[in-house]
């Protein structure tokens, strides 16, 4: 088993924090629970704000590299789309699904290097 050792200052701070929480819990219980619930509420609110507003913006910024993959927005707008019917869409989907499974052969040419295959080593001499 691997046991971690902590610095004595860290252990002292954690011990004093636990002592302070214990004293406050026994001397002023209602204020302690009020403070705990307010802290939990603030942390929950911060997590909600980060997940709903900040993370999507970060993911969009780092996710697709914007114009590098899709080109400029003007180019995308000037493309003309063909009007396609349901049957042509169905055929396109069917073609995309039914692709043949072809194993590609390697272009690497392997050669055998001739060596001393039949010569046995003398294991008695060290």
Secondary structure, DSSP 8 states (H G I E B T S, - for coil): -------HHHHHHHHHHHHHHHHHHHH-HHHHHHHHHHHHHHHHHHHHHIIIIIHHHHHHHHHS-THHHH--HHHHHH-------HHHHHHHHHHHH--------------------S-----S--
